[in-house]
Amino acid sequence: MGQSVHLDDRCELKRFDSEKVERVRRAFQTMDIEMASHLFKAISDPNRLKVVYALAKEKEVCVCDIAEILGSTLATASHHLRLLRNMGFAKQRKVGKRVFYSLKNDQLQQLIDVVFTSQKVVR
């Protein structure tokens, strides 16, 4: 099936504000857009978002706890944690037979705080 055309969502004239366009383009030069995209990809899965939320709130969490939080198997919890670690957002430490994860830096912590704080304001 073809896409339906909605004329209401397009400008009828192609006139843009060159100052705005240039300000935004200049801002892109000082940002790491790829890193931001990578960060959003990390939390785009609902279960990974739950994992990141748990790590943000509890600082360090065992794989067993994550599995229980998700209502999943240890393998599924480990999979999500491993992805976060491989993406550079989480770190692990092993204590005996247990593996604990924590956030590697404050980026996700800050993002989680903003997302869930703004969610309370919107409701």
PDB file as gemmi writes it, atoms N, CA and C in Angstrom:
CRYST1    1.000    1.000    1.000  90.00  90.00  90.00 P 1                      
ATOM      1  N   MET A   1       0.832  -1.183   0.000  1.00  0.00           N  
ATOM      2  CA  MET A   1       0.000   0.000   0.000  1.00  0.00           C  
ATOM      3  C   MET A   1       0.876   1.245   0.000  1.00  0.00           C  
ATOM      4  N   GLY A   2       0.457   2.259  -0.710  1.00  0.00           N  
ATOM      5  CA  GLY A   2       1.210   3.506  -0.758  1.00  0.00           C  
ATOM      6  C   GLY A   2       0.920   4.374   0.449  1.00  0.00           C  
ATOM      7  N   GLN A   3       1.790   5.335   0.657  1.00  0.00           N  
ATOM      8  CA  GLN A   3       1.593   6.259   1.758  1.00  0.00           C  
ATOM      9  C   GLN A   3       0.519   7.265   1.398  1.00  0.00           C  
ATOM     10  N   SER A   4      -0.293   7.611   2.362  1.00  0.00           N  
ATOM     11  CA  SER A   4      -1.287   8.639   2.107  1.00  0.00           C  
ATOM     12  C   SER A   4      -0.617  10.002   2.285  1.00  0.00           C  
ATOM     13  N   VAL A   5      -1.005  10.940   1.485  1.00  0.00           N  
ATOM     14  CA  VAL A   5      -0.417  12.269   1.519  1.00  0.00           C  
ATOM     15  C   VAL A   5      -1.298  13.163   2.382  1.00  0.00           C  
ATOM     16  N   HIS A   6      -0.696  13.800   3.351  1.00  0.00           N  
ATOM     17  CA  HIS A   6      -1.398  14.736   4.228  1.00  0.00           C  
ATOM     18  C   HIS A   6      -0.851  16.123   3.957  1.00  0.00           C  
ATOM     19  N   LEU A   7      -1.614  16.913   3.280  1.00  0.00           N  
ATOM     20  CA  LEU A   7      -1.155  18.249   2.923  1.00  0.00           C  
ATOM     21  C   LEU A   7      -1.134  19.189   4.123  1.00  0.00           C  
ATOM     22  N   ASP A   8      -1.867  18.860   5.179  1.00  0.00           N  
ATOM     23  CA  ASP A   8      -1.924  19.726   6.350  1.00  0.00           C  
ATOM     24  C   ASP A   8      -0.619  19.756   7.133  1.00  0.00           C  
ATOM     25  N   ASP A   9       0.242  18.765   6.945  1.00  0.00           N  
ATOM     26  CA  ASP A   9       1.458  18.716   7.761  1.00  0.00           C  
ATOM     27  C   ASP A   9       2.693  19.236   7.012  1.00  0.00           C  
ATOM     28  N   ARG A  10       2.493  19.886   5.893  1.00  0.00           N  
ATOM     29  CA  ARG A  10       3.605  20.442   5.125  1.00  0.00           C  
ATOM     30  C   ARG A  10       3.391  21.933   4.891  1.00  0.00           C  
ATOM     31  N   CYS A  11       4.507  22.644   4.813  1.00  0.00           N  
ATOM     32  CA  CYS A  11       4.432  24.060   4.445  1.00  0.00           C  
ATOM     33  C   CYS A  11       4.065  24.147   2.968  1.00  0.00           C  
ATOM     34  N   GLU A  12       3.279  25.133   2.651  1.00  0.00           N  
ATOM     35  CA  GLU A  12       2.926  25.320   1.250  1.00  0.00           C  
ATOM     36  C   GLU A  12       4.003  26.098   0.514  1.00  0.00           C  
ATOM     37  N   LEU A  13       4.797  26.824   1.245  1.00  0.00           N  
ATOM     38  CA  LEU A  13       5.924  27.566   0.678  1.00  0.00           C  
ATOM     39  C   LEU A  13       7.197  27.078   1.336  1.00  0.00           C  
ATOM     40  N   LYS A  14       8.264  26.981   0.565  1.00  0.00           N  
ATOM     41  CA  LYS A  14       9.531  26.568   1.170  1.00  0.00           C  
ATOM     42  C   LYS A  14      10.340  27.811   1.502  1.00  0.00           C  
ATOM     43  N   ARG A  15      10.018  28.382   2.640  1.00  0.00           N  
ATOM     44  CA  ARG A  15      10.762  29.518   3.166  1.00  0.00           C  
ATOM     45  C   ARG A  15      11.206  29.138   4.563  1.00  0.00           C  
ATOM     46  N   PHE A  16      12.483  29.238   4.799  1.00  0.00           N  
ATOM     47  CA  PHE A  16      12.977  28.882   6.117  1.00  0.00           C  
ATOM     48  C   PHE A  16      13.698  30.052   6.749  1.00  0.00           C  
ATOM     49  N   ASP A  17      13.804  29.984   8.053  1.00  0.00           N  
ATOM     50  CA  ASP A  17      14.481  31.020   8.826  1.00  0.00           C  
ATOM     51  C   ASP A  17      15.961  30.667   8.845  1.00  0.00           C  
ATOM     52  N   SER A  18      16.736  31.339   8.032  1.00  0.00           N  
ATOM     53  CA  SER A  18      18.153  30.989   7.883  1.00  0.00           C  
ATOM     54  C   SER A  18      18.931  31.148   9.187  1.00  0.00           C  
ATOM     55  N   GLU A  19      18.548  32.098  10.030  1.00  0.00           N  
ATOM     56  CA  GLU A  19      19.244  32.279  11.310  1.00  0.00           C  
ATOM     57  C   GLU A  19      18.999  31.084  12.232  1.00  0.00           C  
ATOM     58  N   LYS A  20      17.762  30.631  12.307  1.00  0.00           N  
ATOM     59  CA  LYS A  20      17.451  29.458  13.133  1.00  0.00           C  
ATOM     60  C   LYS A  20      18.181  28.228  12.615  1.00  0.00           C  
ATOM     61  N   VAL A  21      18.109  28.043  11.315  1.00  0.00           N  
ATOM     62  CA  VAL A  21      18.759  26.883  10.707  1.00  0.00           C  
ATOM     63  C   VAL A  21      20.255  26.902  11.015  1.00  0.00           C  
ATOM     64  N   GLU A  22      20.878  28.034  10.876  1.00  0.00           N  
ATOM     65  CA  GLU A  22      22.325  28.135  11.110  1.00  0.00           C  
ATOM     66  C   GLU A  22      22.671  27.930  12.587  1.00  0.00           C  
ATOM     67  N   ARG A  23      21.853  28.466  13.496  1.00  0.00           N  
ATOM     68  CA  ARG A  23      22.104  28.269  14.937  1.00  0.00           C  
ATOM     69  C   ARG A  23      22.071  26.791  15.290  1.00  0.00           C  
ATOM     70  N   VAL A  24      21.066  26.088  14.779  1.00  0.00           N  
ATOM     71  CA  VAL A  24      20.947  24.656  15.081  1.00  0.00           C  
ATOM     72  C   VAL A  24      22.099  23.882  14.453  1.00  0.00           C  
ATOM     73  N   ARG A  25      22.440  24.194  13.217  1.00  0.00           N  
ATOM     74  CA  ARG A  25      23.563  23.503  12.572  1.00  0.00           C  
ATOM     75  C   ARG A  25      24.872  23.743  13.319  1.00  0.00           C  
ATOM     76  N   ARG A  26      25.093  24.961  13.799  1.00  0.00           N  
ATOM     77  CA  ARG A  26      26.302  25.247  14.587  1.00  0.00           C  
ATOM     78  C   ARG A  26      26.297  24.442  15.885  1.00  0.00           C  
ATOM     79  N   ALA A  27      25.126  24.353  16.499  1.00  0.00           N  
ATOM     80  CA  ALA A  27      25.014  23.590  17.750  1.00  0.00           C  
ATOM     81  C   ALA A  27      25.380  22.132  17.519  1.00  0.00           C  
ATOM     82  N   PHE A  28      24.983  21.574  16.379  1.00  0.00           N  
ATOM     83  CA  PHE A  28      25.321  20.180  16.063  1.00  0.00           C  
ATOM     84  C   PHE A  28      26.822  19.957  16.052  1.00  0.00           C  
ATOM     85  N   GLN A  29      27.575  20.972  15.684  1.00  0.00           N  
ATOM     86  CA  GLN A  29      29.028  20.824  15.605  1.00  0.00           C  
ATOM     87  C   GLN A  29      29.665  20.623  16.978  1.00  0.00           C  
ATOM     88  N   THR A  30      28.992  21.059  18.019  1.00  0.00           N  
ATOM     89  CA  THR A  30      29.547  20.913  19.368  1.00  0.00           C  
ATOM     90  C   THR A  30      28.927  19.733  20.116  1.00  0.00           C  
ATOM     91  N   MET A  31      28.021  19.019  19.465  1.00  0.00           N  
ATOM     92  CA  MET A  31      27.346  17.886  20.104  1.00  0.00           C  
ATOM     93  C   MET A  31      27.825  16.574  19.517  1.00  0.00           C  
ATOM     94  N   ASP A  32      27.682  15.558  20.307  1.00  0.00           N  
ATOM     95  CA  ASP A  32      27.964  14.213  19.812  1.00  0.00           C  
ATOM     96  C   ASP A  32      26.613  13.544  19.543  1.00  0.00           C  
ATOM     97  N   ILE A  33      26.081  13.782  18.368  1.00  0.00           N  
ATOM     98  CA  ILE A  33      24.766  13.261  17.994  1.00  0.00           C  
ATOM     99  C   ILE A  33      24.765  11.738  17.987  1.00  0.00           C  
ATOM    100  N   GLU A  34      25.854  11.141  17.528  1.00  0.00           N  
ATOM    101  CA  GLU A  34      25.942   9.672  17.506  1.00  0.00           C  
ATOM    102  C   GLU A  34      25.844   9.104  18.922  1.00  0.00           C  
ATOM    103  N   MET A  35      26.517   9.741  19.872  1.00  0.00           N  
ATOM    104  CA  MET A  35      26.478   9.280  21.257  1.00  0.00           C  
ATOM    105  C   MET A  35      25.067   9.415  21.826  1.00  0.00           C  
ATOM    106  N   ALA A  36      24.405  10.515  21.516  1.00  0.00           N  
ATOM    107  CA  ALA A  36      23.036  10.714  21.990  1.00  0.00           C  
ATOM    108  C   ALA A  36      22.116   9.648  21.409  1.00  0.00           C  
ATOM    109  N   SER A  37      22.287   9.353  20.140  1.00  0.00           N  
ATOM    110  CA  SER A  37      21.486   8.313  19.490  1.00  0.00           C  
ATOM    111  C   SER A  37      21.745   6.961  20.139  1.00  0.00           C  
ATOM    112  N   HIS A  38      23.001   6.696  20.427  1.00  0.00           N  
ATOM    113  CA  HIS A  38      23.420   5.457  21.095  1.00  0.00           C  
ATOM    114  C   HIS A  38      22.756   5.344  22.475  1.00  0.00           C  
ATOM    115  N   LEU A  39      22.719   6.459  23.180  1.00  0.00           N  
ATOM    116  CA  LEU A  39      22.107   6.505  24.505  1.00  0.00           C  
ATOM    117  C   LEU A  39      20.610   6.196  24.436  1.00  0.00           C  
ATOM    118  N   PHE A  40      19.911   6.803  23.488  1.00  0.00           N  
ATOM    119  CA  PHE A  40      18.481   6.551  23.357  1.00  0.00           C  
ATOM    120  C   PHE A  40      18.206   5.124  22.895  1.00  0.00           C  
ATOM    121  N   LYS A  41      19.088   4.584  22.065  1.00  0.00           N  
ATOM    122  CA  LYS A  41      18.934   3.190  21.631  1.00  0.00           C  
ATOM    123  C   LYS A  41      19.033   2.255  22.838  1.00  0.00           C  
ATOM    124  N   ALA A  42      19.916   2.588  23.761  1.00  0.00           N  
ATOM    125  CA  ALA A  42      20.119   1.754  24.947  1.00  0.00           C  
ATOM    126  C   ALA A  42      18.841   1.607  25.763  1.00  0.00           C  
ATOM    127  N   ILE A  43      18.023   2.636  25.784  1.00  0.00           N  
ATOM    128  CA  ILE A  43      16.807   2.575  26.601  1.00  0.00           C  
ATOM    129  C   ILE A  43      15.544   2.467  25.759  1.00  0.00           C  
ATOM    130  N   SER A  44      15.682   2.178  24.476  1.00  0.00           N  
ATOM    131  CA  SER A  44      14.506   2.079  23.608  1.00  0.00           C  
ATOM    132  C   SER A  44      13.685   0.820  23.866  1.00  0.00           C  
ATOM    133  N   ASP A  45      14.290  -0.193  24.454  1.00  0.00           N  
ATOM    134  CA  ASP A  45      13.580  -1.423  24.799  1.00  0.00           C  
ATOM    135  C   ASP A  45      12.983  -1.260  26.198  1.00  0.00           C  
ATOM    136  N   PRO A  46      11.693  -1.547  26.384  1.00  0.00           N  
ATOM    137  CA  PRO A  46      11.062  -1.367  27.707  1.00  0.00           C  
ATOM    138  C   PRO A  46      11.773  -2.119  28.833  1.00  0.00           C  
ATOM    139  N   ASN A  47      12.244  -3.330  28.567  1.00  0.00           N  
ATOM    140  CA  ASN A  47      12.942  -4.069  29.623  1.00  0.00           C  
ATOM    141  C   ASN A  47      14.289  -3.433  29.963  1.00  0.00           C  
ATOM    142  N   ARG A  48      15.012  -2.942  28.950  1.00  0.00           N  
ATOM    143  CA  ARG A  48      16.277  -2.266  29.240  1.00  0.00           C  
ATOM    144  C   ARG A  48      16.033  -0.973  29.989  1.00  0.00           C  
ATOM    145  N   LEU A  49      14.932  -0.296  29.676  1.00  0.00           N  
ATOM    146  CA  LEU A  49      14.592   0.919  30.417  1.00  0.00           C  
ATOM    147  C   LEU A  49      14.344   0.581  31.891  1.00  0.00           C  
ATOM    148  N   LYS A  50      13.663  -0.515  32.149  1.00  0.00           N  
ATOM    149  CA  LYS A  50      13.448  -0.963  33.530  1.00  0.00           C  
ATOM    150  C   LYS A  50      14.774  -1.279  34.216  1.00  0.00           C  
ATOM    151  N   VAL A  51      15.673  -1.923  33.485  1.00  0.00           N  
ATOM    152  CA  VAL A  51      16.986  -2.265  34.035  1.00  0.00           C  
ATOM    153  C   VAL A  51      17.748  -0.983  34.387  1.00  0.00           C  
ATOM    154  N   VAL A  52      17.775  -0.040  33.459  1.00  0.00           N  
ATOM    155  CA  VAL A  52      18.488   1.216  33.694  1.00  0.00           C  
ATOM    156  C   VAL A  52      17.863   1.973  34.859  1.00  0.00           C  
ATOM    157  N   TYR A  53      16.537   1.965  34.933  1.00  0.00           N  
ATOM    158  CA  TYR A  53      15.856   2.616  36.056  1.00  0.00           C  
ATOM    159  C   TYR A  53      16.290   1.973  37.379  1.00  0.00           C  
ATOM    160  N   ALA A  54      16.310   0.652  37.415  1.00  0.00           N  
ATOM    161  CA  ALA A  54      16.720  -0.052  38.637  1.00  0.00           C  
ATOM    162  C   ALA A  54      18.164   0.304  39.010  1.00  0.00           C  
ATOM    163  N   LEU A  55      19.039   0.324  38.020  1.00  0.00           N  
ATOM    164  CA  LEU A  55      20.443   0.665  38.286  1.00  0.00           C  
ATOM    165  C   LEU A  55      20.584   2.120  38.731  1.00  0.00           C  
ATOM    166  N   ALA A  56      19.772   2.994  38.161  1.00  0.00           N  
ATOM    167  CA  ALA A  56      19.830   4.407  38.531  1.00  0.00           C  
ATOM    168  C   ALA A  56      19.350   4.622  39.960  1.00  0.00           C  
ATOM    169  N   LYS A  57      18.329   3.887  40.355  1.00  0.00           N  
ATOM    170  CA  LYS A  57      17.750   4.087  41.684  1.00  0.00           C  
ATOM    171  C   LYS A  57      18.505   3.340  42.780  1.00  0.00           C  
ATOM    172  N   GLU A  58      19.033   2.177  42.466  1.00  0.00           N  
ATOM    173  CA  GLU A  58      19.674   1.357  43.486  1.00  0.00           C  
ATOM    174  C   GLU A  58      21.206   1.387  43.440  1.00  0.00           C  
ATOM    175  N   LYS A  59      21.749   2.041  42.448  1.00  0.00           N  
ATOM    176  CA  LYS A  59      23.194   2.206  42.258  1.00  0.00           C  
ATOM    177  C   LYS A  59      23.909   0.924  41.838  1.00  0.00           C  
ATOM    178  N   GLU A  60      23.639  -0.198  42.479  1.00  0.00           N  
ATOM    179  CA  GLU A  60      24.252  -1.478  42.107  1.00  0.00           C  
ATOM    180  C   GLU A  60      23.231  -2.586  42.359  1.00  0.00           C  
ATOM    181  N   VAL A  61      23.056  -3.452  41.354  1.00  0.00           N  
ATOM    182  CA  VAL A  61      22.030  -4.481  41.458  1.00  0.00           C  
ATOM    183  C   VAL A  61      22.584  -5.794  40.918  1.00  0.00           C  
ATOM    184  N   CYS A  62      22.250  -6.874  41.592  1.00  0.00           N  
ATOM    185  CA  CYS A  62      22.661  -8.217  41.180  1.00  0.00           C  
ATOM    186  C   CYS A  62      21.801  -8.674  39.994  1.00  0.00           C  
ATOM    187  N   VAL A  63      22.360  -9.496  39.135  1.00  0.00           N  
ATOM    188  CA  VAL A  63      21.627 -10.043  37.995  1.00  0.00           C  
ATOM    189  C   VAL A  63      20.359 -10.745  38.474  1.00  0.00           C  
ATOM    190  N   CYS A  64      20.437 -11.449  39.582  1.00  0.00           N  
ATOM    191  CA  CYS A  64      19.259 -12.149  40.137  1.00  0.00           C  
ATOM    192  C   CYS A  64      18.136 -11.164  40.460  1.00  0.00           C  
ATOM    193  N   ASP A  65      18.501 -10.003  41.015  1.00  0.00           N  
ATOM    194  CA  ASP A  65      17.503  -8.982  41.337  1.00  0.00           C  
ATOM    195  C   ASP A  65      16.864  -8.431  40.071  1.00  0.00           C  
ATOM    196  N   ILE A  66      17.676  -8.200  39.048  1.00  0.00           N  
ATOM    197  CA  ILE A  66      17.149  -7.692  37.778  1.00  0.00           C  
ATOM    198  C   ILE A  66      16.167  -8.689  37.178  1.00  0.00           C  
ATOM    199  N   ALA A  67      16.514  -9.968  37.213  1.00  0.00           N  
ATOM    200  CA  ALA A  67      15.608 -11.007  36.686  1.00  0.00           C  
ATOM    201  C   ALA A  67      14.273 -10.962  37.424  1.00  0.00           C  
ATOM    202  N   GLU A  68      14.329 -10.803  38.726  1.00  0.00           N  
ATOM    203  CA  GLU A  68      13.100 -10.740  39.535  1.00  0.00           C  
ATOM    204  C   GLU A  68      12.308  -9.477  39.218  1.00  0.00           C  
ATOM    205  N   ILE A  69      12.995  -8.348  39.076  1.00  0.00           N  
ATOM    206  CA  ILE A  69      12.344  -7.082  38.737  1.00  0.00           C  
ATOM    207  C   ILE A  69      11.624  -7.191  37.392  1.00  0.00           C  
ATOM    208  N   LEU A  70      12.289  -7.803  36.420  1.00  0.00           N  
ATOM    209  CA  LEU A  70      11.707  -7.948  35.082  1.00  0.00           C  
ATOM    210  C   LEU A  70      10.673  -9.065  34.997  1.00  0.00           C  
ATOM    211  N   GLY A  71      10.714  -9.984  35.976  1.00  0.00           N  
ATOM    212  CA  GLY A  71       9.866 -11.168  35.884  1.00  0.00           C  
ATOM    213  C   GLY A  71      10.346 -12.062  34.754  1.00  0.00           C  
ATOM    214  N   SER A  72      11.662 -12.144  34.612  1.00  0.00           N  
ATOM    215  CA  SER A  72      12.266 -12.879  33.499  1.00  0.00           C  
ATOM    216  C   SER A  72      13.232 -13.940  34.009  1.00  0.00           C  
ATOM    217  N   THR A  73      13.839 -14.613  33.068  1.00  0.00           N  
ATOM    218  CA  THR A  73      14.869 -15.595  33.414  1.00  0.00           C  
ATOM    219  C   THR A  73      16.183 -14.866  33.670  1.00  0.00           C  
ATOM    220  N   LEU A  74      17.111 -15.572  34.301  1.00  0.00           N  
ATOM    221  CA  LEU A  74      18.453 -15.014  34.492  1.00  0.00           C  
ATOM    222  C   LEU A  74      19.108 -14.732  33.142  1.00  0.00           C  
ATOM    223  N   ALA A  75      18.859 -15.601  32.176  1.00  0.00           N  
ATOM    224  CA  ALA A  75      19.450 -15.424  30.844  1.00  0.00           C  
ATOM    225  C   ALA A  75      18.978 -14.126  30.196  1.00  0.00           C  
ATOM    226  N   THR A  76      17.694 -13.821  30.316  1.00  0.00           N  
ATOM    227  CA  THR A  76      17.148 -12.585  29.735  1.00  0.00           C  
ATOM    228  C   THR A  76      17.711 -11.367  30.448  1.00  0.00           C  
ATOM    229  N   ALA A  77      17.752 -11.412  31.764  1.00  0.00           N  
ATOM    230  CA  ALA A  77      18.310 -10.302  32.530  1.00  0.00           C  
ATOM    231  C   ALA A  77      19.778 -10.100  32.167  1.00  0.00           C  
ATOM    232  N   SER A  78      20.532 -11.188  32.088  1.00  0.00           N  
ATOM    233  CA  SER A  78      21.952 -11.110  31.718  1.00  0.00           C  
ATOM    234  C   SER A  78      22.122 -10.527  30.327  1.00  0.00           C  
ATOM    235  N   HIS A  79      21.246 -10.898  29.421  1.00  0.00           N  
ATOM    236  CA  HIS A  79      21.301 -10.392  28.043  1.00  0.00           C  
ATOM    237  C   HIS A  79      21.186  -8.866  28.026  1.00  0.00           C  
ATOM    238  N   HIS A  80      20.187  -8.328  28.721  1.00  0.00           N  
ATOM    239  CA  HIS A  80      19.995  -6.878  28.747  1.00  0.00           C  
ATOM    240  C   HIS A  80      21.164  -6.179  29.426  1.00  0.00           C  
ATOM    241  N   LEU A  81      21.636  -6.739  30.512  1.00  0.00           N  
ATOM    242  CA  LEU A  81      22.777  -6.140  31.217  1.00  0.00           C  
ATOM    243  C   LEU A  81      24.043  -6.190  30.366  1.00  0.00           C  
ATOM    244  N   ARG A  82      24.244  -7.292  29.683  1.00  0.00           N  
ATOM    245  CA  ARG A  82      25.417  -7.434  28.814  1.00  0.00           C  
ATOM    246  C   ARG A  82      25.369  -6.410  27.674  1.00  0.00           C  
ATOM    247  N   LEU A  83      24.181  -6.221  27.089  1.00  0.00           N  
ATOM    248  CA  LEU A  83      24.035  -5.202  26.037  1.00  0.00           C  
ATOM    249  C   LEU A  83      24.389  -3.816  26.568  1.00  0.00           C  
ATOM    250  N   LEU A  84      23.893  -3.482  27.737  1.00  0.00           N  
ATOM    251  CA  LEU A  84      24.209  -2.179  28.331  1.00  0.00           C  
ATOM    252  C   LEU A  84      25.705  -2.045  28.610  1.00  0.00           C  
ATOM    253  N   ARG A  85      26.310  -3.131  29.063  1.00  0.00           N  
ATOM    254  CA  ARG A  85      27.758  -3.114  29.312  1.00  0.00           C  
ATOM    255  C   ARG A  85      28.527  -2.953  28.000  1.00  0.00           C  
ATOM    256  N   ASN A  86      28.129  -3.710  26.978  1.00  0.00           N  
ATOM    257  CA  ASN A  86      28.813  -3.637  25.685  1.00  0.00           C  
ATOM    258  C   ASN A  86      28.631  -2.277  25.010  1.00  0.00           C  
ATOM    259  N   MET A  87      27.522  -1.616  25.310  1.00  0.00           N  
ATOM    260  CA  MET A  87      27.283  -0.277  24.760  1.00  0.00           C  
ATOM    261  C   MET A  87      28.041   0.790  25.550  1.00  0.00           C  
ATOM    262  N   GLY A  88      28.643   0.393  26.663  1.00  0.00           N  
ATOM    263  CA  GLY A  88      29.434   1.326  27.454  1.00  0.00           C  
ATOM    264  C   GLY A  88      28.676   2.059  28.536  1.00  0.00           C  
ATOM    265  N   PHE A  89      27.470   1.611  28.859  1.00  0.00           N  
ATOM    266  CA  PHE A  89      26.655   2.312  29.846  1.00  0.00           C  
ATOM    267  C   PHE A  89      26.618   1.643  31.219  1.00  0.00           C  
ATOM    268  N   ALA A  90      27.045   0.404  31.307  1.00  0.00           N  
ATOM    269  CA  ALA A  90      27.017  -0.309  32.586  1.00  0.00           C  
ATOM    270  C   ALA A  90      28.363  -0.991  32.808  1.00  0.00           C  
ATOM    271  N   LYS A  91      28.638  -1.259  34.055  1.00  0.00           N  
ATOM    272  CA  LYS A  91      29.842  -2.018  34.409  1.00  0.00           C  
ATOM    273  C   LYS A  91      29.435  -3.123  35.369  1.00  0.00           C  
ATOM    274  N   GLN A  92      30.270  -4.126  35.471  1.00  0.00           N  
ATOM    275  CA  GLN A  92      29.944  -5.253  36.341  1.00  0.00           C  
ATOM    276  C   GLN A  92      31.103  -5.546  37.285  1.00  0.00           C  
ATOM    277  N   ARG A  93      30.760  -6.208  38.358  1.00  0.00           N  
ATOM    278  CA  ARG A  93      31.783  -6.735  39.252  1.00  0.00           C  
ATOM    279  C   ARG A  93      31.265  -8.056  39.808  1.00  0.00           C  
ATOM    280  N   LYS A  94      32.155  -8.988  39.920  1.00  0.00           N  
ATOM    281  CA  LYS A  94      31.774 -10.319  40.384  1.00  0.00           C  
ATOM    282  C   LYS A  94      32.218 -10.475  41.835  1.00  0.00           C  
ATOM    283  N   VAL A  95      31.307 -10.975  42.647  1.00  0.00           N  
ATOM    284  CA  VAL A  95      31.589 -11.242  44.048  1.00  0.00           C  
ATOM    285  C   VAL A  95      31.186 -12.685  44.294  1.00  0.00           C  
ATOM    286  N   GLY A  96      32.178 -13.565  44.377  1.00  0.00           N  
ATOM    287  CA  GLY A  96      31.885 -14.983  44.515  1.00  0.00           C  
ATOM    288  C   GLY A  96      31.155 -15.476  43.282  1.00  0.00           C  
ATOM    289  N   LYS A  97      29.951 -15.982  43.496  1.00  0.00           N  
ATOM    290  CA  LYS A  97      29.157 -16.496  42.381  1.00  0.00           C  
ATOM    291  C   LYS A  97      28.110 -15.498  41.895  1.00  0.00           C  
ATOM    292  N   ARG A  98      28.118 -14.317  42.454  1.00  0.00           N  
ATOM    293  CA  ARG A  98      27.135 -13.297  42.083  1.00  0.00           C  
ATOM    294  C   ARG A  98      27.790 -12.223  41.214  1.00  0.00           C  
ATOM    295  N   VAL A  99      27.005 -11.661  40.299  1.00  0.00           N  
ATOM    296  CA  VAL A  99      27.485 -10.588  39.432  1.00  0.00           C  
ATOM    297  C   VAL A  99      26.606  -9.367  39.668  1.00  0.00           C  
ATOM    298  N   PHE A 100      27.255  -8.251  39.975  1.00  0.00           N  
ATOM    299  CA  PHE A 100      26.567  -6.998  40.247  1.00  0.00           C  
ATOM    300  C   PHE A 100      26.832  -6.012  39.124  1.00  0.00           C  
ATOM    301  N   TYR A 101      25.810  -5.251  38.767  1.00  0.00           N  
ATOM    302  CA  TYR A 101      25.927  -4.237  37.726  1.00  0.00           C  
ATOM    303  C   TYR A 101      25.612  -2.863  38.302  1.00  0.00           C  
ATOM    304  N   SER A 102      26.239  -1.867  37.715  1.00  0.00           N  
ATOM    305  CA  SER A 102      25.957  -0.476  38.053  1.00  0.00           C  
ATOM    306  C   SER A 102      26.134   0.351  36.786  1.00  0.00           C  
ATOM    307  N   LEU A 103      25.613   1.578  36.814  1.00  0.00           N  
ATOM    308  CA  LEU A 103      25.783   2.460  35.669  1.00  0.00           C  
ATOM    309  C   LEU A 103      27.225   2.935  35.635  1.00  0.00           C  
ATOM    310  N   LYS A 104      27.761   3.044  34.448  1.00  0.00           N  
ATOM    311  CA  LYS A 104      29.169   3.406  34.278  1.00  0.00           C  
ATOM    312  C   LYS A 104      29.407   4.908  34.446  1.00  0.00           C  
ATOM    313  N   ASN A 105      28.403   5.713  34.094  1.00  0.00           N  
ATOM    314  CA  ASN A 105      28.541   7.165  34.225  1.00  0.00           C  
ATOM    315  C   ASN A 105      27.185   7.781  34.529  1.00  0.00           C  
ATOM    316  N   ASP A 106      27.163   9.081  34.636  1.00  0.00           N  
ATOM    317  CA  ASP A 106      25.943   9.771  35.060  1.00  0.00           C  
ATOM    318  C   ASP A 106      24.955  10.065  33.934  1.00  0.00           C  
ATOM    319  N   GLN A 107      25.329   9.819  32.686  1.00  0.00           N  
ATOM    320  CA  GLN A 107      24.445  10.177  31.572  1.00  0.00           C  
ATOM    321  C   GLN A 107      23.072   9.532  31.684  1.00  0.00           C  
ATOM    322  N   LEU A 108      23.044   8.224  31.854  1.00  0.00           N  
ATOM    323  CA  LEU A 108      21.755   7.538  31.951  1.00  0.00           C  
ATOM    324  C   LEU A 108      21.028   7.906  33.231  1.00  0.00           C  
ATOM    325  N   GLN A 109      21.757   8.085  34.312  1.00  0.00           N  
ATOM    326  CA  GLN A 109      21.153   8.499  35.586  1.00  0.00           C  
ATOM    327  C   GLN A 109      20.404   9.813  35.389  1.00  0.00           C  
ATOM    328  N   GLN A 110      21.047  10.772  34.764  1.00  0.00           N  
ATOM    329  CA  GLN A 110      20.435  12.078  34.535  1.00  0.00           C  
ATOM    330  C   GLN A 110      19.235  11.969  33.598  1.00  0.00           C  
ATOM    331  N   LEU A 111      19.371  11.171  32.555  1.00  0.00           N  
ATOM    332  CA  LEU A 111      18.278  11.000  31.608  1.00  0.00           C  
ATOM    333  C   LEU A 111      17.064  10.361  32.275  1.00  0.00           C  
ATOM    334  N   ILE A 112      17.297   9.337  33.077  1.00  0.00           N  
ATOM    335  CA  ILE A 112      16.207   8.665  33.803  1.00  0.00           C  
ATOM    336  C   ILE A 112      15.522   9.651  34.741  1.00  0.00           C  
ATOM    337  N   ASP A 113      16.311  10.442  35.452  1.00  0.00           N  
ATOM    338  CA  ASP A 113      15.741  11.440  36.360  1.00  0.00           C  
ATOM    339  C   ASP A 113      14.850  12.424  35.607  1.00  0.00           C  
ATOM    340  N   VAL A 114      15.330  12.898  34.459  1.00  0.00           N  
ATOM    341  CA  VAL A 114      14.560  13.859  33.668  1.00  0.00           C  
ATOM    342  C   VAL A 114      13.283  13.222  33.132  1.00  0.00           C  
ATOM    343  N   VAL A 115      13.404  12.027  32.562  1.00  0.00           N  
ATOM    344  CA  VAL A 115      12.248  11.362  31.943  1.00  0.00           C  
ATOM    345  C   VAL A 115      11.154  11.105  32.966  1.00  0.00           C  
ATOM    346  N   PHE A 116      11.520  10.548  34.096  1.00  0.00           N  
ATOM    347  CA  PHE A 116      10.487  10.175  35.057  1.00  0.00           C  
ATOM    348  C   PHE A 116      10.007  11.352  35.895  1.00  0.00           C  
ATOM    349  N   THR A 117      10.820  12.383  36.059  1.00  0.00           N  
ATOM    350  CA  THR A 117      10.362  13.583  36.732  1.00  0.00           C  
ATOM    351  C   THR A 117       9.382  14.331  35.845  1.00  0.00           C  
ATOM    352  N   SER A 118       9.711  14.449  34.557  1.00  0.00           N  
ATOM    353  CA  SER A 118       8.808  15.148  33.638  1.00  0.00           C  
ATOM    354  C   SER A 118       7.508  14.383  33.438  1.00  0.00           C  
ATOM    355  N   GLN A 119       7.583  13.058  33.546  1.00  0.00           N  
ATOM    356  CA  GLN A 119       6.385  12.234  33.415  1.00  0.00           C  
ATOM    357  C   GLN A 119       5.402  12.542  34.548  1.00  0.00           C  
ATOM    358  N   LYS A 120       5.914  12.787  35.746  1.00  0.00           N  
ATOM    359  CA  LYS A 120       5.052  13.117  36.893  1.00  0.00           C  
ATOM    360  C   LYS A 120       4.392  14.479  36.677  1.00  0.00           C  
ATOM    361  N   VAL A 121       5.127  15.403  36.079  1.00  0.00           N  
ATOM    362  CA  VAL A 121       4.601  16.750  35.842  1.00  0.00           C  
ATOM    363  C   VAL A 121       3.488  16.713  34.806  1.00  0.00           C  
ATOM    364  N   VAL A 122       3.654  15.898  33.766  1.00  0.00           N  
ATOM    365  CA  VAL A 122       2.679  15.826  32.685  1.00  0.00           C  
ATOM    366  C   VAL A 122       1.362  15.225  33.166  1.00  0.00           C  
ATOM    367  N   ARG A 123       1.422  14.267  34.040  1.00  0.00           N  
ATOM    368  CA  ARG A 123       0.196  13.587  34.509  1.00  0.00           C  
ATOM    369  C   ARG A 123      -0.584  14.459  35.367  1.00  0.00           C  
TER     370      ARG A 123                                                      
END                                                                             
